[in-house]
Amino acid sequence: MTLIRIVVARNGRLSSLEVVDTEGHPSLHDASVAALKAFAPYAALPGHFPEENLVITLALHYPAWRH
């Protein structure tokens, strides 16, 4: 499991990415971070979006991974 918090700016730019918690092999966490960075920039936020940016917390689970 990798818990990641990302902040997307109004223009869709990835303004921050933070790994909040991890469980399992580091390569899974590294791959998760790389994938989120590779998808950037994201779509711009709608003009009526009430905040300056969008904060998303993702819990990524790896079902094939065993303890």
N, C-alpha and C positions, 0 to 999 in steps of 0.2 A: 504494500500500500504506500502511496505517495500522496501527501496532502500538500497542495500547491495553491498559493494565493496570487492571482494576477490582477493587475490594474490596467484597464484599457482607457486611453484618453479619448476625448470627443472625436478626434480625427481617425480613430482606429489604431493608433500607435500603441504598442505594448510599452507602457511607461514603467512597469515594475513586475517582477516575477520573484516570488519567494517560496522556497521549500520550507513548509511549516513543520512537517513531521514525516518520518519514514519508517518503513518496516520492510525488511527483505534485502535483496542484493542491490548494491549501489548502481549497477548497470541499468536496472529498471528505472531508477530515479533519474539517472542521466538521460536515458532515452525519452522519458516523459517531458523533461525540461526542453530537450532538443526539439521535440515535436511541437510543443507550444510556441517556441521561438520561431520555428520554421513556418508556421501558419501565419505569423504576423507579417504585415499589418492586417488587422481585422477590419470588418466593415465599420464605417463611421457610425457613431451613435445618432439616433434620430434627433432632429432639431428640437423636439419637445421633451427630450430626456431631461429629467429634473436635476440631475447631478452633473458635476464637472467631469466625472469619469465613472466607469463601471468597475466595481470590485467583484471578482468571482473567486470563490474558494472551491477547488476541485478535489475530490477524494478519488484517486485512481487506484483501482484494485486489480490484482493480477491473479486470476483464479487458478492458473496452472502452477503458480508458485506454491511450494509446500514448506512448512516449518521444518 
